[in-house]
């Protein structure tokens, strides 16, 4: 057996090229898999690390006479904005006897001082103080990474007096901060799992195609081994051993590549922030398990592939006509679509794990269904090409595709899956982003305005004067409290004077002296106007809200926000309507689209390599047949057309199915999970990805076609 291994594996530069190809494919696949696995694990760890900032979220205000728990802190959690970013701020105070320590900081900041995350410090340094930095006070120190969910976290811990903090809305006594949070990254984990599925196919196909190329380039050597007595099983063992060893080297190299590219991958934002590089590290156990699975799969696939090649002792492979693909190949595709539809349509009635299972499993089955149905479509398309062929090249290509539809389709299947994946994400993201686009609408907060509530005891005249002094501020409108008992309106309503309604963004003014409207609708509605309700003048009380009209520039808005927060304190959280309308959803969809495009570009690159190798393998495998055609007088240009036809027919035929399936999957998920959102036209980056895939396919096939001349020389047609 050792003699057989030496004969099979050693000799010539190609002996090194084949293993290097397999090593490259396995290393790339292993690195991507480990980075994705690390991201899935890191999302939960990141949520847990930042959970302490949610400790007081949703608490009700503490009455001033309530007794504080022993050792507790007074904490108020709020948000502010600057330069389009949302900043979390915790205002803390230590009552007498407080012993609780906050993670990541040396101690509770004194009133008027603050600790800031590194990202927040960079933002403060980048903006003029009157736009942002003046809101916080004196810098006391940096918040450690162990208390931050991500390197991008914008977090400030600000010191205040117990009396000041107790008066803030939603202030609470906090006796512990080690509060576990439910993972907010579940949707992202689904996306990453789907992305891993999308990358699995092209990486696996690359390994299989490289193995096939190694077989066809060593036909004579394997035939010699058969001639001196080696059995097909021994040949399969030799090839499997080669694949095992090279895959093991590639897997180990992939672990190293994952470590090298981990800092770069950690910078990709997900769920509101990027990662620390250490977050993406995977433990020894999962890594060893992944290496074992990869090398065993590569060895088995290689052994099966060489057995199916049918190498005989006569020095040539037997040309085996594949079985005609049957109609049942459409069933996996239909079943996968049905699973996605069921999981999306009935998600509210199912357990969360079942929803993930139906959607992720349905996506995997749909992707597999495209691969399964591809040979069936390719077979029927080849018949059409052969019947309509107007040249010998078209007839020969159509007949060869019809004889081997599965092998022909496998060369382009990686590219087809990549297009399917990016179509799903791009279509879904396009619909969501279009649906939450903020436009100027009658009866809603103008896009150049700020809105905030203020405490009723605020010196509103001083706030108005200070705000109007900001260059670029055009007007300040004051809203007043409404006595619910005297008016019959719901508590918390705000009354606005009729003459101010034009400045507030209404095209018509109410008939009454004062009127109120839903503040939530005023801040968030995008498609219809807000309804107004008259308020009796006798029910109008003290000022509780203001709207600031500006020239619309970011610097003016941030300066006005800074003035208001300094004058009113941390009870004020001025926001624009753009900031109020689901900014997190818009950011999330952009992040998901970014991940989808990155995955698609990687898949397209791998698929392009697979297409080039598969085409080269087909040329080498048939060099004698093509050489005979050339000897009989067929020009080399006609041979180029034959190979081009064989690559173009399955690619063009199944690419349309891939795009259609991706659009339908996105529509099923979006329309059922979010009926108010319509599936939109894909973003421009989608067409860039498609164009890149097609260009890469053309380049790959074109580069391989250039080798036909030397592979069909006279020496290729010799038979001994």
N, C-alpha and C positions, 0 to 999 in steps of 0.2 A: 504493500500500500504506500509506503514511503517513496518508492520509486515512481509510482503513478503520480503522486503529488508533485514531485520534482518536475516530471515531464509536463504536467498540466499547467503548472503555475509559473515556471521559470522560462526565460528566454526572450530577448528583444525588449525594445523600449515599450511596446504595447503591454508587456507584462506589468509594467509600473503604471501605465495610464489607466488601465481598467480598475485596479484597486483604488487608485487615487480618486477616480470618479465616484466610486461607491463611498469612500471615506468622506468626500465632500458632501454628497447627498445626505448621508447619515448624520454628519456633524451639523449641517444646517437644520435638519429636522429636529435633532435633539436640542440644539440651542433654542430654537423657537418654542419647542414644547416646554422646556424648563422655565423660560421667561414667562410664558402664559400661565403655567402652573403656579409660579411665584406670585403673579398678579392676582390670581384667584384667592390664594391664601392671604396675600397682603391686604386685600380690601377689608377683610374681617378684622385683621390686626390693627389696621389704620383706624377703623371705626371705633374699636375698643380704646385705642390710645387717645383719641380725641373726645371720648364720651363724657369726660368730666366737665367739659364746657356746656353740656346739655343738662347739668344737674338741676338747674332751677327753671328750665324752660317749661312753660305751661303752669307754673305755680301761681296761686292767687296772692294778692298783696297781703302783707302781714299787718294786722292792726297794731297801732303804736303801743297799746298796753299789753300785748302778748308777751309772755315770758319766753326768753330765748332758750333753746335746748343747751345743755351744758357743753361748753367748748365750741359752739357753733359760730359760723361767720354769717354776716349779712351780705347777700350777693344779689346784684341785679344784672341780668343778661339782656343786652340790646345790640342793635346793629347801627352802623353808619356807613356812608358811601363816600368814595372819592375816586376820581378818574375812571368811573365805570365799574369799580370793584366794590364788593361788599366786605365790610370789616366787622368782625365780632368783637364786642367789648364787654368785659366783665368789670363792673364797679363793685368793689369789695370794701367792707369795713369790719374791723375786729372789735366787737363789744368787750367790755371787761370780762376776763376769764376765757376768752377765745383761745383755743389751742390748735385748731385745725390748720394744717399746712396745705398749700396748693402745690400741685406738681409743677416742676420746671422752673420755679422761682425761689430765690433765697429766703424770702419772707414776705409778709403782707405789706404792700406799698403804703407809704404814708399818704395822707390826704394831699392831693395836688401832684402826685408823682405816678409813674406808670412803668410797667414792664411791657415789652413788645417782642413779638416774634421777629426773626431775622427778615422775613419777607416784608413785614410791616415797616421795619426800620428802613429798608431800601425804598419803600414807597414814600415814606415821610421825607427822606433825603432828596427824592426826585421831584417833589412838589414844593412850591413856595409855602412858607409857614402859614400865611393867611388863607391858603386854600385847604390846608389839611393839618399840619403839625400843631397849630395852636389849639387844637381841640383837646389835647391830652394832658398837657402840663409838663412836668420835669421828668426827663428820662431817668429811670432807676436801674435798669438792667435788661438783659436778654432772657426771653423764655427759652428753656432748654428743649432740644428735639424730642425728649421723652414725653413731653406734654403736648406735642403738636401732631395733628393727623397727617400732615404732609409738609414738605419744604415750602409750599406755596401758601400755607395757612396764614391768614391775616388776623391776628389776635392781639388784643391789648387787655392787660389786667391793670385797672386804674384804682387808685386808693381814694377813699372818701370817708367822711365822718359817719358814725352810726345814724345820726339824725337825718343826714342828707340821703343816705341809701335807703333807710326805712321809708322815706316819703316817696320813693320812686315806684312807678307801677310795676307789678309782677316781682317786686323784691321778695326775698325769701331767706329764712334762716337755713343754712346748710351745715349739717353735722358730719357729712362724709362726701367725698367726691369720687370714690371708686364705684361709680354706678355703671353697670353694663348697659350697653345700648344695643337695640336691635340693629342688625346690619342694614345699612342704607345702600349697600353695594350689590344687592341681589340681582337687580336688572343688569348691572355691569358684568356680574359673574356669568349670567346667561349669555351675554354678548361675547365674552371671552371664550366660553365653551363652544359657542357657535363658530367663532373665529378659528379655534383649534381644529374643529371639524373641517372647516373650509381649507385649512392649510394641510391637513392630514393627507388628502387625496393627491395633490401635486407632489408632495415629498415622497409618499409611498410609490407613486408612479415613476418618479425619477430613479429611485433605487431599482425597481423592477426593470426599467428600460436600460439602465447601465449594465445590469446583469445580462440582459438579452444581448446587448452589444458585445459583451465579453464572450458570449457563446458563439455568435456568428463569426467573430474574428478568429476563433480557434477551432473551426470545424475540422481542418485537417489534423490538428493535434489530437482532438478527441477521437476522430476516426482512426488514427493510428493506435490509440490506446484500446479502442474496441477491437481492432484487427489483431492485436497481440494477446487478446483474451480478457480485457476488462469488461465487466458487465455494466449494463445501464445503471444499476444501483450503485456500483463503485464510482462511476462517473458523477452521478448525482451527489455522492458523498464528498468527492473532491471539490465540486463547485460549492456545495453547502459549507464546507470547511473554509474555503476562500472567502465566501460571503460572511461567515461568522467572524473570522479574524479581522477582515477589513471593517465590518460593521462595529466590532468592538473598538477598534482604533478610532473610527469615526465618532462613536458615542462618547468616548473619553475626550476626544477633541471638542465635541459639542459642548461638554461640560465646561471646558476651558473657554470656548467662545461665549457661552452664556455669562460667565464671570466677567469677560472682557467687555461685553456689550451691555452688561447690567446697568452701569451708570447712565448710558445713553437711553436705554429702555425706560429707566425710572423717571426720565423727564417727560414722558408722554402723560398728559393729564387724563385722569379718570375720576368720575364722581367728585368733581370739584377741586382736584389737586393732583399733583404728581406724587412720586414716591421717593422715599429715601432709598439709596441703592441697596442697603441691607434688607429692606423690606422684601425684595424680589429673590432673596436667597432661598433655596430649597434645601431641606435637610438631607442627610446622608441616606436615610431609608428610602424616601421616594426617588432619589436620584439613582440608587442602585437598582431599584425596581424598574425604572424607566430604561436604564441601560440593558438590563436583562431582557425586557420585552422587545426592545429594538433589535438586538442581535439575533434573538431566536426567530423573530418574524422575518428578518432579512435572510437567515439561513434556510428557513422553510420555503420562502418564496423563490429563492434561487434554485433549490432542489426541484421544486415542482416545475419551474420554468425550463430547466435543462432536460427534465424527463419528457416534457411536452414537445421539445424541439425535435425529437425523433432522429438523433444523430446515428447514422449507420456506419459499419466498417468500410463502406465504399467511398468515403471521403466527401459526402454531401448530405445535407439534411433532406429528409423526405418532405416534400411539399404537401402539407396536410390541409385539405379544404375544411373550413369550419362548418359546423352545423348551421343551418338556416335559422336566424333569430325568430322567435315566435312572438305573438301578440301579448303574451302574459308579461312581457318585460315592462309594460306600461303600469302594471299593478303597484310596484313599490312607489312610483311617483305619485299615483293617485292616493295611495294609503298615507304617504307622508303629508300631502296637502290636507287630507281629512283630519289627521291628528293635530296639525297646527290650527285648523279651523275650530275643532272641538275644544282644544285647550284655551284658545283666545275667546271663543264665544261663551263658554261656560266656566271661565276662570273664577268668577265670583262664587260659584257653587262648589268648587273643588279645593282640596288642600293645596297649599303653596307648592309642596314637593311634586304633586301630580301635575300642576300647571307647568312647572319647569320640565317635567318629564315629557309631557305632551308636546310642548313647543320646541324644546331642544331635540327630543327624539324625532319629532316630525320633521324638523329642519335637516337632521342627519339622514333620515330616510328619504327626504326629497332630493338631497344632494346625491345620495346613493342611487336613487331612482333615475336621475339624469344620466349617471354613468351606465346603469343597466339598460336603459332604453336607447342609449346612443347607438350601439351596434345595429339595433332594429331599424332606426331611422337611416343610419348610414347604408344599410343593405338596400333599402327601397330607393334611396337617392342614387345609389350606384347604378341600379337598373335604369333609372331615368337618364343618367349621364351616358350609359352605354347605348341606349336606344337613340338618344338625340345627338350622339357624338358626330361631329362633322370631320373628324380627323382620326388617324390611327392612334395618336397619343390619347385622345379621349376614350376610344374604344378599349385600348389596353388597360388604362387606368380604371375605367369602370368595371371591367371584368375582374381585375385583381382585387378591387375593393369588395366586389360582390362575393369573391371567394374567401376573403379574410376580413369581414366587417369589424369583428371585435378587435383584432390587432391594429387595424387602421384607425379606429376611433380612439384607442387607448393613447395614441400619440398626441392627441389634441384634448383629451379629457381634462387634464389639469387646467388648461386655459378656460375651458367651458365652465368648470366649477368656480374659478376665480371670478369670472364675469357674473355668475349667478349670485355669489356672495355679495359683491359690491352693489349689484342691482337691488338686492333686498334692503341693505342699509341706506343706500343713497335715496331710494324712493321713499322709505319711511321717514328719514331725516328731513327730506325736502318738504314733505307734507306737514310735519310738525313745525318746522321753522316758519313756513308760510302762514300757518294758522295762528302763530303767536307774534307775528309781526305787528309792531305798535304803530298805528296810524292816528292822525288827528281826527277825532270824532266829536260831533256836536254834543255838548252836555257832559263832557269828560274833562279831566285835568289836562290843560294844554301841555304840549311836549316841552315847552320852555319854562315850566312852572314847578315849584316845590310845594309839597303839602306836608303839614305836620300838626299833631295835637300838642297843646301846651297846658300846663297846670292852670287852674282857674285863678290862682293867686298871683300869677305872673304880671309884672308891670308891662302890659302890652304896649303902652305908648312908647316906652323906652326901646322895646324890641323893634317896633315899627321904625323908629327914628334910626336905630343902628343899622337895620337891614336896608332902608332906603339910601343910606350913605354909601352903600357898596356900588362901585361903578358897574353899570350894566343892569342894575335892578330897576324895573320900570314901575312896579306897583306892588303894594302889599295889601291883601284883603283879609279882614278879620271875621272869623265865624264865632258865634256866641252859643252858649249852652241853652238848651230848651228844657223847661220845667215839664216833665212827663205828666204829672198830675193835672197841671193847668191846661195842657194842650191836648192830652189824650194820645200823644205820640209815644213811641217806644223810648225807653231810657237811652241816653247817649247820643240823641239826635243833636245836630248842629244847625243853627239858623244863620242864614246869610241874607244881607240886605238886597232888595230887588235891584237897586242901581249898580250893584257889583256883579250881576250875573253875566254881563257881556265880558267883563274881565276874567270871570271864572271859566269862560269857554262855552257859554250858552248863546245860541242865536236869538232867543226870545227871553224876555224877562217875565216873571210871574206877575199876576195881578195884585197880589198882596204885598204889604210892605216888607215882610220877611217870608222866606220859604226854606224848606229843608229838602235834602235828597240823601240817598244811600251813599255813604262815604266809600263803601267797598266798590259799588258800581262806578262811582266817580273816578276811582283810581285804576280800575281794571278793565271795564267794558271796552270792546273794540269795534262792535258792529252796530250798536244801537244807542240812542240817547238815554240819559238818565231822567227818570220821572221826578217832578218836583211836587211838594206838598206845602200848602200854605201853613204858616205858624202865627198864632195870635201874638200881637205885639206885647201883651201882658205876660206871655210865657217866656220871653227872651231874657237871658241872664248875662253872666260874665263871659269875656272872651275865652275860648277853649281851643281854637284852631286858627291857622293862618295859611294863606296861599300866596306865594311870592312869584310874580311874573318877572322874567329876566329876558336878556337878549338871546338866550338859548345856547351860549357858549359854555363849554365845560368849566372853564376857569371862573366865570361869573357864578354859575350854579354852586360850585364848591366853596367860593368865598362867602356867598350868602348862607350856605349851610353851616359854615364855621361860625359866622356871626350869631346865628340863631342858637346853635348848641352852646356857645360860650355864654350867651345871655340867659338862656332858659335852663341850661344844665342837661344832664343825661336823660331827662324825661322826654326831650324832643328828639325825634328821629326823622328829619326831613327827607322825603323821597320824591323823585320824579315818577311819572307814570311808566316810563321805560323800566325803571328799577323795580317798580311794584308788580309789573306783569310777568310773573313766572320766569324771572331771569334765570333761575336755576334750571328750569326745563330747557330753555333755549341753549344755555351753556352745555347741558348734558347731551343734547342732540348733536351739537357741534363736536363734542368730544367723541361720541359714538361714531359719527361720520368720519372723524379723523382716524380712529382705530380701524374702521372698515377699509378706508383707503390705504392705510399702511399695510394691512393684511392683504388687500387685493394686489398692491404693487409687489409684495414679496411673492404671493402666489403666482402672479403673472411672470415674474422673473424666473421662478422655478419651472413653471410650465413652459416657458420659452426654451430653457435648457433641455427639458424633456422632449420637446418637439424636435429640436435640432438633433439630439442623440437618436431618437426614434427614426427620424428620416435617414440619418446616416446608417443606422442599423439595417433599415430596409434596403438601402442601396448596396451595402456590402453583402447582405444575404442573397441578393439577386444579381450580383455583378456578372455572373456567367450568362444569365438570361439576357441582361441588358447588353452584355458584350456581343452575344450572338446577333441581337437586333442591329447593333452597330456594324458588325461584319456584313450583314445582309444589305447594308446601304442606308440604314436609318441615320439621319444626322443627329449629332449630339444635342442640338436644340430641341429635337422631338423628345429625346430622353428627358431633358429638363422639364418639358411640359408634362410628361407622364408623372414624374415625381411631384410636380406642383399640383396637378389634379388630385393626386392621392392625399395630399395634405389639405387642399382647399375644400373638397367635397364634405368631409365630416365636420370641418371647422365651421363653414358657412351654414350647413344644414342644422347643426345642433345648437349653434350660437343663438339663433332666433328662439329656440325652445328655452334656452337658459335665461335669456332676458325676459321672456314672457312668464316663465315660472317664478323668477325673482320678483317681478312686479306683482303677480297674483299673491305670492306669500306675504309681501309687504302690505298689500291691501287687506288681506284677511286679518293680519295681526292688528293693524292700525284701526281699521273700521270697527272691529269688535271690542278691542280694549279701550279705544277712545273714539266713540261715535261722532263727537263734535269735530273731529279732525278728518279732513279729506286727503287722500293720497295725492301728493303733488308731483309736479314735474321734477325729475332729478336735477341736482345741482350741476353746475358746469364741470366740477371736478370729476363727475361720473363719466362724462364724455371724454375727458382727458385720459381716464383710466382705460376706457374702451379703445381709444386711439393708440395708447401705449401698447396694449395687448396685441392689436392688429399689426402695428409696426414691428413689434418684437417677433411675431409669428413670421412675417415676411422676411425679416433679417435672418431668422433661424433657418427657414427653408432655403433662402437664397444662398446662405453660406454653405449649406450642405449640398445644394445642387452643383456648386463649383467643384465638388470632388468626383462627380460622375465621370468626367473625362478620364482621369487616371485609374478609376476603378473598373472601367470598361475597356481597358487596353487589350491588345491581342493576348497577352499572357493570362488574362482572366478567363479566357474561354478554353484553356487547355484541360483535357480530361485524361486521366491516366488510370 
